[in-house]
């Protein structure tokens, strides 16, 4: 780490803007006084800014770059607790408490900050009431959010590194830039841009763009300036591991690994030279971007790509489709839309009506998660097929009662589950083809299962799609469990029937839309004792309206009991959901499989009502990736 003597004017306006954001509006004299005591500091990627346990003798404001905070655990391991980007304050607590640093902060790429030392801090607090109040507000703000889950700042500088042949990173960058312009100022930078800006000679064929040993500082300052002037900077690397490709991999907050999905999943020289050989603790998050042609029904073989590289996430993109590039832009700007679908037996058909209403409003879903029947409907959304034929497929598949094949000798479950497995197999093969893994779906997807063997909730986001869904819907006692990696899995509703909390932790998610199927009103019984089996049997022969004992069927009873615990979590989940749907389905039974069309309509009408509310208009307008359809306008 070294102090910097900056003459660059471009930092002035940026610093003023960042100080105002961090500390509030200061009068001109107070702002000038504060800036007079600040010192510019540059930290190289991989270098520590502060160390856990050392005296807290200064605070910092990040101007550019990206840093991570690590806390040493009792076993000696390092736990990452926070990631910081432009405009974030670091280390201020120690100045007030005089306690040692609580964490180690490391620059994961070359970063520029301003520093305020403790003597200057004490003098400012004592002499200037306005600065004192501003610094105090910052401390109060930190205390309020100290134990709240922190949202990572969107990456400012995004590298695009090709890892297969026949990838045009410049074209991808230009198309992505068009989509990112919805969220801020964007600049695309390649080697030619740097050569032109710095007045360097154009490289000859096969040569490096320039001698980095001579111009590295000038390149860093130029990129710093470009970053300061934009909300997003796209660094386009070369097709081979040139000096410029190394710069792109080291100077970015997040790195997109661009791969032609039709090529072999082998490690590319760009990966071995630019990534494997980077200094420790400089690794920007790597995102695998698999590129497909527009006519591909469903990706395949994604697991082979993921097995060879330690990526933080992956995404399937058809560059020719605007909606796919829009999804990539939303993921990178941290404005992606996550859809969470709760379990609820036949009530889950309502999810299709909700999706229809969202589509009519021009709201694109980028990531899907669900439990039990929500996992079934969720995979259909993640398959990214047209909704009308998807609904026709569901209607045809559920003509057969999926829970009607009872075991004569129920050793493990009341229902054999053969019908349900057949319905699911037919649905998967019709939409995306056979032998599909979760990773192969167009949109990122997860489902929730209960791990009976280890008494925990499992988030299934990889592996065989059909088996994962079967595990998520395996109602204990009603349907047979699923064995996965030596563990016994069953319906995820036991732990988490409405996994909004899981969606909130997904990379890129900014808005969460949740569809809850829990009943709004409690069902009261008009009798005091549970009747005998013979009395119940006689009652079943009466017309529905004349029945005295309105008890749930055994299968429905088991399903409801399964989710009782997680219903308490559902109320907490509702509070962290941006758009919450809870269609009125009290009169719909959990096993009313023959009422699909009416259930879908209930979900559709309810969703339209919610989306049309006055308090929703600003949010809905902000989420639209395209104008509402005519049916929505009507």
C-alpha positions as CSV (number, residue, x, y, z in Angstrom):
1,X,0.0,0.0,0.0
2,X,1.3,3.4,-0.9
3,X,0.3,7.0,-0.6
4,X,-0.5,8.7,-3.9
5,X,0.1,12.3,-5.0
6,X,-2.8,12.8,-7.3
7,X,-3.1,15.7,-9.7
8,X,-5.9,14.0,-11.7
9,X,-8.9,16.3,-11.9
10,X,-11.3,13.5,-12.8
11,X,-11.1,12.3,-9.2
12,X,-12.3,15.6,-7.7
13,X,-16.0,15.4,-8.8
14,X,-16.1,11.7,-8.0
15,X,-14.7,12.2,-4.5
16,X,-17.2,15.0,-3.8
17,X,-20.0,12.8,-4.9
18,X,-18.9,9.9,-2.8
19,X,-18.3,12.0,0.3
20,X,-21.8,13.5,-0.1
21,X,-23.3,10.0,-0.4
22,X,-21.4,8.6,2.6
23,X,-21.7,11.6,5.0
24,X,-24.6,13.7,3.7
25,X,-24.5,17.2,2.3
26,X,-21.8,19.4,3.9
27,X,-21.3,23.1,3.4
28,X,-18.5,24.2,1.2
29,X,-16.1,25.1,4.0
30,X,-16.7,21.8,5.9
31,X,-16.2,19.8,2.7
32,X,-13.0,21.7,1.9
33,X,-11.7,21.1,5.4
34,X,-12.5,17.4,5.3
35,X,-10.9,17.0,1.9
36,X,-7.8,18.8,3.1
37,X,-7.2,16.1,5.7
38,X,-7.7,13.2,3.3
39,X,-4.8,11.3,1.7
40,X,-4.9,9.3,-1.5
41,X,-3.9,5.7,-1.2
42,X,-3.4,2.9,-3.8
43,X,-3.6,-0.8,-2.8
44,X,-2.5,-3.4,-5.3
45,X,-4.6,-6.5,-5.9
46,X,-3.9,-9.2,-3.2
47,X,-2.5,-6.6,-0.7
48,X,-4.0,-6.1,2.7
49,X,-5.4,-2.6,3.6
50,X,-5.9,-3.4,7.3
51,X,-5.2,-6.5,9.4
52,X,-7.4,-8.0,12.1
53,X,-6.1,-7.2,15.5
54,X,-3.9,-4.2,14.6
55,X,-4.7,-0.7,16.1
56,X,-7.5,1.2,14.5
57,X,-5.5,4.3,13.4
58,X,-7.5,5.4,10.3
59,X,-10.6,5.1,8.3
60,X,-11.0,4.8,4.5
61,X,-13.4,5.7,1.7
62,X,-13.2,3.5,-1.4
63,X,-13.0,5.5,-4.6
64,X,-12.4,2.7,-7.1
65,X,-11.7,-1.0,-7.0
66,X,-13.1,-3.8,-4.8
67,X,-12.2,-5.2,-1.4
68,X,-13.2,-8.0,0.9
69,X,-13.3,-8.3,4.7
70,X,-12.2,-11.6,6.3
71,X,-12.6,-12.6,9.9
72,X,-10.3,-15.3,11.3
73,X,-12.3,-18.2,12.8
74,X,-11.3,-20.3,15.9
75,X,-10.0,-23.0,13.7
76,X,-7.7,-20.6,12.0
77,X,-9.7,-20.4,8.7
78,X,-10.7,-17.1,7.1
79,X,-14.4,-16.3,6.6
80,X,-15.4,-13.7,4.1
81,X,-18.0,-11.4,5.8
82,X,-18.3,-8.4,3.5
83,X,-17.5,-7.2,0.0
84,X,-17.0,-3.5,-0.6
85,X,-17.0,-1.4,-3.8
86,X,-16.9,2.2,-4.7
87,X,-18.2,4.7,-2.1
88,X,-18.1,2.4,0.9
89,X,-16.5,3.5,4.2
90,X,-14.0,1.1,5.8
91,X,-12.6,1.0,9.4
92,X,-14.5,3.9,10.9
93,X,-15.7,1.9,14.0
94,X,-12.2,1.6,15.4
95,X,-11.7,5.4,15.5
96,X,-14.7,5.8,17.8
97,X,-14.1,2.7,20.0
98,X,-10.3,2.7,20.0
99,X,-10.5,-1.1,19.7
100,X,-8.3,-3.2,17.5
101,X,-9.4,-4.0,13.9
102,X,-12.2,-6.6,13.9
103,X,-11.4,-7.9,10.4
104,X,-8.7,-8.1,7.7
105,X,-9.5,-6.1,4.5
106,X,-7.9,-7.2,1.3
107,X,-8.0,-5.6,-2.2
108,X,-9.2,-8.3,-4.6
109,X,-8.1,-6.0,-7.5
110,X,-6.1,-2.8,-7.8
111,X,-8.0,-0.2,-5.7
112,X,-7.9,3.5,-4.9
113,X,-9.1,4.9,-1.6
114,X,-8.8,8.1,0.5
115,X,-7.5,7.8,4.1
116,X,-8.4,9.8,7.2
117,X,-5.9,9.3,10.1
118,X,-7.0,9.3,13.7
119,X,-5.3,12.6,14.8
120,X,-7.0,14.4,11.9
121,X,-10.3,12.6,12.7
122,X,-10.2,13.7,16.3
123,X,-9.3,17.3,15.3
124,X,-12.2,17.5,12.8
125,X,-14.7,16.0,15.3
126,X,-13.6,18.5,18.0
127,X,-13.5,21.6,15.8
128,X,-16.3,21.2,13.2
129,X,-19.8,20.4,14.4
130,X,-21.1,19.6,10.9
131,X,-18.3,17.1,10.2
132,X,-18.8,15.6,13.7
133,X,-22.5,15.1,13.0
134,X,-21.8,13.6,9.6
135,X,-19.3,11.1,11.0
136,X,-21.6,10.2,13.8
137,X,-24.5,9.5,11.4
138,X,-22.1,7.2,9.5
139,X,-21.4,5.3,12.7
140,X,-25.1,5.1,13.6
141,X,-25.9,3.8,10.2
142,X,-23.2,1.1,10.5
143,X,-24.6,0.0,13.9
144,X,-28.1,-0.3,12.5
145,X,-27.0,-2.5,9.6
146,X,-24.1,-4.4,11.4
147,X,-26.1,-7.6,11.9
148,X,-28.3,-7.3,8.8
149,X,-27.3,-9.2,5.6
150,X,-25.3,-6.9,3.5
151,X,-26.0,-6.5,-0.2
152,X,-22.9,-6.7,-2.4
153,X,-22.4,-3.6,-4.5
154,X,-22.9,-4.3,-8.3
155,X,-19.6,-4.8,-10.1
156,X,-18.4,-1.7,-11.8
157,X,-15.7,-3.1,-14.0
158,X,-16.7,-6.4,-15.7
159,X,-14.1,-8.4,-17.7
160,X,-15.0,-10.5,-20.7
161,X,-12.5,-13.4,-21.2
162,X,-13.0,-15.8,-24.1
163,X,-12.3,-19.4,-23.1
164,X,-13.1,-21.2,-26.4
165,X,-12.4,-20.5,-30.0
166,X,-14.8,-18.7,-32.3
167,X,-16.1,-16.4,-29.5
168,X,-16.5,-12.7,-30.4
169,X,-16.1,-11.0,-27.0
170,X,-16.3,-7.5,-28.6
171,X,-19.7,-8.3,-30.1
172,X,-21.0,-9.7,-26.8
173,X,-19.7,-6.6,-25.0
174,X,-21.5,-4.2,-27.3
175,X,-24.7,-6.1,-27.1
176,X,-24.5,-6.3,-23.3
177,X,-23.7,-2.6,-23.1
178,X,-26.9,-1.8,-24.9
179,X,-28.8,-3.7,-22.2
180,X,-26.8,-2.2,-19.3
181,X,-27.6,1.3,-20.4
182,X,-31.0,0.9,-18.7
183,X,-29.1,0.9,-15.4
184,X,-26.4,3.5,-15.9
185,X,-23.5,4.8,-18.0
186,X,-21.5,2.1,-19.8
187,X,-18.1,2.1,-21.6
188,X,-16.6,-0.8,-23.6
189,X,-12.8,-0.9,-23.5
190,X,-10.5,-3.1,-25.5
191,X,-6.8,-3.1,-26.3
192,X,-7.3,-0.7,-29.2
193,X,-9.1,1.8,-26.9
194,X,-6.1,1.8,-24.5
195,X,-3.7,2.2,-27.4
196,X,-5.6,5.1,-28.8
197,X,-6.1,6.9,-25.4
198,X,-2.5,6.6,-24.4
199,X,-1.1,7.3,-27.9
200,X,0.6,3.9,-28.2
201,X,1.5,2.2,-31.4
202,X,-1.0,-0.4,-32.7
203,X,0.5,-3.9,-32.1
204,X,1.7,-6.0,-35.0
205,X,0.0,-9.4,-35.7
206,X,0.7,-11.8,-32.9
207,X,2.5,-9.3,-30.7
208,X,1.5,-8.1,-27.3
209,X,-0.4,-4.8,-27.3
210,X,2.3,-3.1,-25.3
211,X,5.1,-3.6,-22.9
212,X,3.3,-3.7,-19.5
213,X,6.5,-3.1,-17.6
214,X,6.7,0.4,-19.2
215,X,3.1,1.5,-19.3
216,X,1.3,-0.4,-16.5
217,X,0.9,2.7,-14.3
218,X,-0.5,4.7,-17.2
219,X,-2.9,1.9,-18.1
220,X,-4.1,1.6,-14.5
221,X,-4.7,5.4,-14.2
222,X,-6.6,5.4,-17.5
223,X,-8.8,2.5,-16.4
224,X,-9.3,4.3,-13.1
225,X,-10.5,7.4,-14.9
226,X,-12.8,5.5,-17.2
227,X,-14.3,3.7,-14.2
228,X,-14.8,7.0,-12.3
229,X,-16.8,8.3,-15.3
230,X,-19.1,5.3,-15.7
231,X,-21.4,3.0,-13.8
232,X,-20.2,-0.1,-15.8
233,X,-17.0,-0.7,-17.7
234,X,-16.7,-3.7,-19.9
235,X,-13.1,-4.8,-20.4
236,X,-12.8,-6.9,-23.5
237,X,-9.9,-9.4,-23.3
238,X,-8.1,-10.8,-26.3
239,X,-8.6,-14.4,-27.6
240,X,-5.1,-15.4,-26.3
241,X,-3.3,-14.7,-23.0
242,X,-1.8,-11.4,-24.0
243,X,-0.6,-8.7,-21.6
244,X,-4.0,-7.0,-22.2
245,X,-5.9,-10.2,-21.2
246,X,-3.9,-10.2,-18.0
247,X,-4.9,-6.6,-17.3
248,X,-8.6,-7.5,-17.9
249,X,-8.5,-10.4,-15.5
250,X,-6.8,-8.4,-12.7
251,X,-8.6,-5.1,-13.0
252,X,-12.2,-6.3,-13.0
253,X,-14.7,-6.8,-10.2
254,X,-16.3,-9.7,-11.9
255,X,-15.1,-11.9,-14.8
256,X,-17.4,-13.4,-17.4
257,X,-15.8,-16.5,-19.0
258,X,-17.3,-16.7,-22.5
259,X,-17.6,-20.1,-23.9
260,X,-19.2,-21.6,-27.1
261,X,-21.3,-24.3,-25.6
262,X,-20.8,-26.5,-28.7
263,X,-17.0,-26.8,-28.1
264,X,-15.2,-29.3,-25.8
265,X,-15.2,-28.2,-22.1
266,X,-11.4,-28.1,-21.9
267,X,-9.4,-25.5,-20.0
268,X,-8.3,-22.7,-22.3
269,X,-4.8,-21.0,-22.3
270,X,-6.5,-17.8,-21.2
271,X,-7.6,-19.6,-18.0
272,X,-4.3,-21.2,-17.3
273,X,-2.2,-18.1,-17.9
274,X,-4.5,-15.3,-16.7
275,X,-6.4,-17.0,-13.9
276,X,-4.4,-19.8,-12.4
277,X,-1.2,-17.7,-12.1
278,X,-2.9,-14.7,-10.5
279,X,-1.5,-13.5,-7.1
280,X,-3.4,-15.0,-4.0
281,X,-6.6,-13.2,-2.9
282,X,-7.0,-11.3,-6.1
283,X,-9.6,-13.6,-7.6
284,X,-12.6,-11.7,-8.9
285,X,-15.8,-13.8,-9.0
286,X,-15.8,-15.8,-12.2
287,X,-19.1,-16.4,-14.0
288,X,-19.3,-19.0,-16.7
289,X,-21.3,-17.7,-19.7
290,X,-22.3,-20.5,-22.0
291,X,-23.3,-19.2,-25.5
292,X,-25.9,-21.0,-27.6
293,X,-27.7,-20.5,-30.9
294,X,-31.3,-19.4,-30.7
295,X,-32.7,-22.7,-32.0
296,X,-31.4,-24.8,-29.1
297,X,-34.3,-26.5,-27.2
298,X,-32.3,-26.9,-24.0
299,X,-28.6,-26.8,-23.0
300,X,-26.9,-30.0,-22.1
301,X,-23.6,-31.1,-20.6
302,X,-23.3,-28.1,-18.3
303,X,-21.9,-30.2,-15.5
304,X,-18.7,-31.0,-17.6
305,X,-18.0,-27.2,-17.9
306,X,-18.6,-26.6,-14.2
307,X,-16.4,-29.5,-13.1
308,X,-13.3,-28.1,-14.7
309,X,-13.4,-24.5,-13.2
310,X,-14.2,-23.0,-9.8
311,X,-16.8,-20.5,-10.9
312,X,-19.2,-18.6,-8.6
313,X,-22.1,-19.0,-11.0
314,X,-23.1,-19.9,-14.5
315,X,-25.6,-18.6,-17.0
316,X,-26.9,-19.8,-20.4
317,X,-27.2,-17.1,-23.1
318,X,-28.5,-17.0,-26.6
319,X,-26.8,-13.8,-27.8
320,X,-29.3,-13.5,-30.7
321,X,-32.2,-13.2,-28.2
322,X,-32.7,-9.8,-26.6
323,X,-34.4,-11.3,-23.6
324,X,-31.3,-13.5,-22.8
325,X,-28.9,-10.5,-23.1
326,X,-31.3,-8.6,-20.9
327,X,-31.2,-11.3,-18.3
328,X,-27.3,-11.2,-18.3
329,X,-27.5,-7.4,-17.9
330,X,-29.9,-7.7,-14.9
331,X,-27.7,-10.3,-13.3
332,X,-24.6,-8.1,-13.6
333,X,-26.4,-5.0,-12.4
334,X,-27.9,-6.9,-9.5
335,X,-31.5,-6.1,-10.6
336,X,-32.5,-9.6,-11.6
337,X,-36.0,-10.9,-10.8
338,X,-36.3,-14.1,-8.7
339,X,-39.6,-16.0,-8.6
340,X,-40.4,-18.2,-5.6
341,X,-43.2,-20.8,-5.8
342,X,-44.6,-22.4,-2.7
343,X,-45.9,-26.0,-2.4
344,X,-49.5,-26.7,-2.1
345,X,-50.6,-29.8,-4.0
346,X,-53.2,-29.0,-6.8
347,X,-53.2,-25.4,-5.7
348,X,-49.9,-25.1,-7.4
349,X,-51.7,-24.8,-10.7
350,X,-52.3,-21.2,-9.7
351,X,-48.6,-20.5,-10.3
352,X,-49.2,-20.8,-14.0
353,X,-51.8,-18.1,-13.8
354,X,-49.5,-15.8,-11.9
355,X,-46.7,-16.3,-14.5
356,X,-49.2,-15.4,-17.2
357,X,-50.0,-12.1,-15.4
358,X,-46.3,-11.3,-15.0
359,X,-45.6,-12.0,-18.7
360,X,-48.5,-9.8,-19.7
361,X,-47.0,-6.9,-17.7
362,X,-43.7,-7.4,-19.5
363,X,-41.9,-8.7,-16.3
364,X,-39.2,-11.2,-17.1
365,X,-38.2,-13.8,-14.5
366,X,-34.5,-14.5,-14.3
367,X,-34.2,-17.1,-11.6
368,X,-36.8,-19.6,-10.2
369,X,-37.0,-21.6,-7.0
370,X,-39.7,-23.6,-5.4
371,X,-40.8,-26.4,-3.0
372,X,-43.0,-29.4,-3.7
373,X,-45.6,-28.6,-6.3
374,X,-43.8,-25.2,-6.6
375,X,-40.7,-27.0,-7.8
376,X,-42.7,-28.7,-10.6
377,X,-44.2,-25.4,-11.8
378,X,-40.8,-23.7,-11.3
379,X,-38.9,-26.0,-13.6
380,X,-41.4,-25.2,-16.3
381,X,-40.7,-21.5,-15.9
382,X,-37.0,-22.2,-15.9
383,X,-37.3,-24.2,-19.1
384,X,-38.2,-20.9,-20.8
385,X,-40.7,-22.3,-23.2
386,X,-43.9,-20.5,-24.4
387,X,-46.5,-20.4,-21.7
388,X,-49.5,-21.5,-23.8
389,X,-48.1,-24.9,-25.0
390,X,-46.7,-25.4,-21.5
391,X,-50.1,-25.0,-19.9
392,X,-51.5,-27.4,-22.5
393,X,-48.8,-29.9,-21.6
394,X,-49.7,-29.6,-17.9
395,X,-53.4,-30.0,-18.6
396,X,-52.8,-33.2,-20.6
397,X,-50.3,-34.6,-18.1
398,X,-52.6,-34.2,-15.1
399,X,-55.7,-35.8,-16.7
400,X,-54.6,-38.8,-14.6
401,X,-54.9,-38.4,-10.9
402,X,-51.2,-38.3,-9.8
403,X,-52.0,-39.5,-6.3
404,X,-54.5,-42.2,-7.1
405,X,-52.2,-45.3,-7.3
406,X,-52.4,-46.5,-3.7
407,X,-50.3,-49.2,-2.2
408,X,-52.2,-52.3,-1.0
409,X,-49.4,-52.9,1.5
410,X,-48.1,-49.4,2.5
411,X,-44.7,-50.3,3.9
412,X,-43.0,-47.0,3.0
413,X,-45.8,-44.8,1.6
414,X,-49.6,-44.8,1.0
415,X,-49.1,-44.0,-2.7
416,X,-46.9,-45.9,-5.1
417,X,-45.8,-42.7,-6.9
418,X,-45.7,-44.4,-10.3
419,X,-48.2,-42.1,-11.9
420,X,-46.5,-39.0,-10.5
421,X,-43.1,-40.2,-11.8
422,X,-44.7,-40.8,-15.2
423,X,-46.3,-37.3,-15.3
424,X,-43.0,-35.7,-14.4
425,X,-41.0,-37.8,-16.9
426,X,-43.4,-36.9,-19.7
427,X,-43.3,-33.2,-18.7
428,X,-39.5,-33.0,-18.6
429,X,-39.0,-34.9,-21.8
430,X,-41.6,-32.8,-23.6
431,X,-40.2,-29.4,-22.5
432,X,-36.4,-29.9,-22.4
433,X,-35.6,-33.5,-23.4
434,X,-34.4,-36.6,-21.6
435,X,-31.4,-36.8,-19.2
436,X,-31.4,-33.1,-18.2
437,X,-29.6,-31.7,-15.1
438,X,-30.7,-28.7,-13.1
439,X,-27.7,-26.8,-14.4
440,X,-28.9,-27.3,-18.0
441,X,-32.1,-25.2,-17.6
442,X,-32.1,-21.8,-19.4
443,X,-32.9,-19.9,-16.2
444,X,-31.1,-20.7,-13.0
445,X,-33.2,-22.9,-10.8
446,X,-33.3,-24.6,-7.4
447,X,-35.8,-26.6,-5.4
448,X,-36.0,-27.5,-1.7
449,X,-36.0,-31.0,-0.2
450,X,-35.8,-32.3,3.4
451,X,-32.8,-34.4,4.1
452,X,-34.3,-37.0,6.5
453,X,-30.9,-38.7,7.1
454,X,-29.2,-35.5,8.3
455,X,-32.3,-33.6,9.6
456,X,-31.7,-30.5,7.5
457,X,-33.0,-28.5,4.6
458,X,-31.3,-29.3,1.3
459,X,-31.1,-26.8,-1.6
460,X,-31.0,-28.8,-4.8
461,X,-29.3,-26.8,-7.6
462,X,-27.4,-29.4,-9.5
463,X,-27.7,-33.0,-10.6
464,X,-30.6,-34.9,-12.2
465,X,-33.6,-32.7,-12.7
466,X,-36.3,-35.4,-12.4
467,X,-34.9,-37.0,-9.2
468,X,-34.5,-33.6,-7.6
469,X,-38.1,-32.7,-8.2
470,X,-39.3,-36.1,-7.1
471,X,-37.4,-35.5,-3.8
472,X,-39.0,-32.1,-3.4
473,X,-42.5,-33.4,-3.8
474,X,-42.1,-36.7,-1.8
475,X,-44.7,-36.1,1.0
476,X,-43.6,-38.1,4.0
477,X,-45.8,-41.1,4.5
478,X,-47.8,-40.4,1.3
479,X,-45.1,-40.7,-1.4
480,X,-41.9,-42.7,-1.5
481,X,-38.7,-40.8,-0.6
482,X,-35.7,-40.4,-2.9
483,X,-32.2,-41.6,-2.2
484,X,-29.5,-39.1,-3.3
485,X,-25.8,-39.4,-2.5
486,X,-26.6,-41.9,0.3
487,X,-29.2,-39.7,2.0
488,X,-33.0,-40.1,2.2
489,X,-34.8,-37.0,0.8
490,X,-38.5,-36.1,1.1
491,X,-40.8,-33.1,0.6
492,X,-39.0,-29.8,1.2
493,X,-42.2,-28.3,2.8
494,X,-41.2,-29.7,6.1
495,X,-38.5,-27.1,6.5
496,X,-39.1,-24.4,3.9
497,X,-42.3,-24.4,1.9
498,X,-41.8,-20.8,0.7
499,X,-38.0,-20.4,0.2
500,X,-37.8,-16.6,-0.3
501,X,-34.8,-16.5,2.1
502,X,-32.9,-18.8,-0.3
503,X,-33.7,-16.7,-3.3
504,X,-32.5,-13.6,-1.5
505,X,-29.0,-15.0,-1.3
506,X,-28.7,-15.8,-5.0
507,X,-26.2,-13.8,-7.1
508,X,-27.7,-10.9,-9.0
509,X,-31.2,-10.9,-7.4
510,X,-32.6,-7.5,-6.8
511,X,-36.3,-8.2,-6.7
512,X,-38.1,-11.2,-5.3
513,X,-41.6,-12.2,-6.4
514,X,-43.3,-14.8,-4.2
515,X,-46.4,-16.9,-4.8
516,X,-47.6,-18.3,-1.5
517,X,-50.4,-20.9,-1.4
518,X,-51.2,-21.0,2.3
519,X,-54.8,-20.6,3.3
520,X,-55.8,-17.1,4.5
521,X,-58.5,-18.3,6.9
522,X,-58.4,-21.1,9.4
523,X,-60.8,-24.0,8.8
524,X,-63.1,-24.5,11.8
525,X,-64.8,-27.9,12.5
526,X,-68.4,-28.1,13.6
527,X,-68.0,-31.2,15.7
528,X,-66.1,-32.1,18.8
529,X,-65.0,-35.7,18.3
530,X,-63.3,-37.3,15.3
531,X,-65.9,-39.9,14.1
532,X,-65.2,-43.6,13.6
533,X,-64.1,-45.0,10.2
534,X,-67.6,-46.4,9.6
535,X,-69.2,-43.1,10.3
536,X,-66.8,-41.4,7.9
537,X,-67.4,-44.0,5.2
538,X,-71.2,-43.6,5.5
539,X,-70.8,-39.8,5.3
540,X,-68.8,-40.1,2.1
541,X,-71.8,-41.6,0.3
542,X,-73.8,-38.5,1.0
543,X,-73.9,-35.6,-1.5
544,X,-71.0,-33.2,-1.0
545,X,-73.2,-30.4,0.4
546,X,-74.9,-32.6,2.9
547,X,-71.7,-34.2,4.3
548,X,-71.3,-33.7,8.1
549,X,-67.7,-34.5,8.6
550,X,-65.5,-32.2,6.4
551,X,-62.1,-33.8,7.3
552,X,-59.2,-33.9,5.0
553,X,-58.3,-37.1,3.2
554,X,-55.4,-39.0,4.6
555,X,-53.0,-37.8,1.9
556,X,-54.1,-34.2,2.2
557,X,-53.8,-34.5,6.0
558,X,-50.2,-35.8,5.6
559,X,-49.4,-33.0,3.2
560,X,-50.7,-30.3,5.5
561,X,-49.0,-31.7,8.6
562,X,-45.7,-31.8,6.6
563,X,-45.7,-28.0,6.1
564,X,-47.0,-26.9,9.5
565,X,-43.5,-26.0,10.8
566,X,-42.5,-24.1,7.7
567,X,-45.7,-22.1,7.7
568,X,-44.3,-20.0,10.6
569,X,-41.3,-19.3,8.3
570,X,-43.7,-18.3,5.5
571,X,-44.9,-15.3,7.5
572,X,-41.3,-14.2,7.8
573,X,-40.7,-14.8,4.1
574,X,-43.6,-12.6,3.2
575,X,-41.9,-9.6,4.9
576,X,-38.8,-10.0,2.6
577,X,-40.8,-10.4,-0.6
578,X,-41.1,-7.4,-2.9
579,X,-44.3,-8.6,-4.7
580,X,-46.4,-11.1,-2.7
581,X,-49.1,-13.2,-4.2
582,X,-51.5,-15.3,-2.0
583,X,-54.5,-16.2,-4.2
584,X,-57.8,-17.0,-2.5
585,X,-57.8,-20.8,-2.7
586,X,-59.5,-21.8,0.5
587,X,-62.2,-23.7,-1.4
588,X,-59.6,-25.6,-3.4
589,X,-58.5,-28.9,-2.1
590,X,-54.9,-30.0,-2.1
591,X,-55.9,-33.0,-4.3
592,X,-58.3,-31.2,-6.6
593,X,-56.3,-32.2,-9.7
594,X,-59.3,-32.0,-12.0
595,X,-59.8,-28.3,-11.4
596,X,-56.7,-27.1,-13.1
597,X,-58.3,-24.5,-15.4
598,X,-60.2,-22.8,-12.6
599,X,-57.2,-22.8,-10.3
600,X,-55.0,-21.2,-13.0
601,X,-57.7,-18.6,-13.5
602,X,-57.8,-17.9,-9.7
603,X,-54.1,-17.3,-9.7
604,X,-54.2,-15.1,-12.8
605,X,-57.0,-12.9,-11.6
606,X,-55.4,-12.5,-8.2
607,X,-52.0,-11.6,-9.7
608,X,-53.6,-9.0,-12.0
609,X,-55.3,-7.4,-9.0
610,X,-52.0,-7.2,-7.1
611,X,-50.0,-5.8,-10.0
612,X,-52.7,-3.2,-10.7
613,X,-52.6,-1.8,-7.1
614,X,-51.5,1.9,-6.9
615,X,-48.7,1.0,-4.4
616,X,-47.2,-1.4,-6.9
617,X,-47.1,0.8,-10.0
618,X,-43.6,2.3,-9.5
619,X,-42.1,-1.2,-8.8
620,X,-43.9,-2.8,-11.7
621,X,-42.9,-0.1,-14.1
622,X,-39.3,-0.5,-13.1
623,X,-39.4,-4.2,-13.6
624,X,-40.8,-4.2,-17.1
625,X,-38.3,-5.3,-19.8
626,X,-40.9,-4.8,-22.5
627,X,-44.3,-2.9,-22.7
628,X,-47.3,-4.7,-21.3
629,X,-49.3,-6.8,-23.7
630,X,-52.7,-5.8,-25.0
631,X,-54.4,-8.2,-22.7
632,X,-52.7,-6.6,-19.7
633,X,-53.7,-3.1,-20.9
634,X,-57.3,-4.2,-21.1
